[in-house]
Amino acid sequence: MSTFDDYVGTFDNESGYLNWAAFGPLSPSVREEIFADADLLGSGRPSSLSLVWERVGQAQELVAELLGAEPADVTLQPSSTQGLMHALYGTTGAVIASTAEFPSVSLTLERASAASHRALTPRWITPDDGRVTPDVVAEALDDEVTALAVSLVDFRTGFRADLAALRELIGPDRLLIVDAVQAFGVVDVDYTAADVVVGHGYKWLRAGRGSAFAWFSSRARERIAPVLSGISGTAGLSVDELLAPTPSAQAFTVSPPDTLAAGRLAIGVRDVRDAGVAAIEARIAEHVDTIVEIADRHGIAVTSPRERGSRAGIVVLSPEEPARLAAALANAGIVVTARGSSVRIAAHAGTDAATLQQLDEELGAFGNETFTSS
Ligand SMILES: Cc1ncc(COP(=O)(O)O)c(C=O)c1O
């Protein structure tokens, strides 16, 4: 069996789970290894503690490997929002972002702007279809713009931004700050087009909360002030002297990382690295094709992108009666995210045929009911 097949075989969550864009049930390897790490921490022995501390370096190395970056430039964070805080609170000038971004981007940008007394100003864009394309960014671009903050894969529309094209548009002198929460580990792109990339382990990496990271390129480290730098952002711990932030990416940290979370992140990233991100992306793309085909066949509108290059693992259905569809799926034990007028479906590489079959049956029953009652 190939490593990819091994990986697919590790999905032991209940059938019907199609909510990977919200939360990824923990993988067996994360669950097993975390117990071992917890036992080591339970001993109190310095050698055991330092063994678990090695997880920090492992996580940095593995995240860096997937990003094509240097491990020292990867910081471990309690959440991706905190990673974005480090990036945005230290930035000045006009920062372009869509008003429809996940609040980790939009709210953080607004708060950072207020804290800076408007030395940082949001340059909001509101694309009609919520898609941050080079064309809509170009319209907002002027000399005051210092950065663009964007989700690589949008949590709501499922749209995958074109990082290379956005970089080409904004040029080398502006920062590209990327929220890769809905992409990291399942989308094979060149992250080095970005300057800051944040992500976390609790969705597609199946590693649980608290396991986030933020990567800062050399350009980011030169231009972003580490205003939220804390005790782990200095070269050592000093009581009498107030040390300056280190000139490294670690300046963008507050306090030493949770080693259990670092372990979970390391294991989650190791598993996708071993399986191959490209292979995972290809399998998810097949599932997305199937889900779109099922929705089309049952006459339910799909509003997420259809072209493979513009999407990742998120399919958005916009049925005429979203609440009724959400209730029908929930009653059938199919787990999705229902929000307003849409139902978000997110399959992973290990989503089984039975789950897709179940979805087919439920959408079929829903479509027919709509037909007979109209
Ligand atoms: C695109 C995006 N960014 C950020 C977050 C929040 O991440 P965290 O909980 O690590 O701050 C989410 C959570 O759903 C998300 O979808």
The ligand as an SDF file (V2000), in Angstrom:
LIG
                    3D

 16 16  0  0  0  0  0  0  0  0999 V2000
  -10.0990   31.5670    6.9870 C   0  0  0  0  0  0  0  0  0  0  0  0
  -10.0150   31.4730    8.4700 C   0  0  0  0  0  0  0  0  0  0  0  0
   -9.1180   32.2140    9.1340 N   0  0  0  0  0  0  0  0  0  0  0  0
   -9.0070   32.1570   10.4680 C   0  0  0  0  0  0  0  0  0  0  0  0
   -9.8070   31.3320   11.2220 C   0  0  0  0  0  0  0  0  0  0  0  0
   -9.6580   31.3320   12.7170 C   0  0  0  0  0  0  0  0  0  0  0  0
   -8.4900   30.6610   13.0780 O   0  0  0  0  0  0  0  0  0  0  0  0
   -7.9800   30.5860   14.5930 P   0  0  0  0  0  0  0  0  0  0  0  0
   -9.0560   29.9300   15.3790 O   0  0  0  0  0  0  0  0  0  0  0  0
   -6.7370   29.7470   14.5010 O   0  0  0  0  0  0  0  0  0  0  0  0
   -7.6890   31.9580   15.0410 O   0  0  0  0  0  0  0  0  0  0  0  0
  -10.7570   30.5350   10.5860 C   0  0  0  0  0  0  0  0  0  0  0  0
  -11.6260   29.6590   11.3670 C   0  0  0  0  0  0  0  0  0  0  0  0
  -12.5780   29.0900   10.8940 O   0  0  0  0  0  0  0  0  0  0  0  0
  -10.8580   30.6060    9.1720 C   0  0  0  0  0  0  0  0  0  0  0  0
  -11.7550   29.8760    8.4990 O   0  0  0  0  0  0  0  0  0  0  0  0
  1  2  1  0
  2  3  1  0
  2 15  2  0
  3  4  2  0
  4  5  1  0
  5  6  1  0
  5 12  2  0
  6  7  1  0
  7  8  1  0
  8  9  2  0
  8 10  1  0
  8 11  1  0
 12 13  1  0
 12 15  1  0
 13 14  2  0
 15 16  1  0
M  END
$$$$
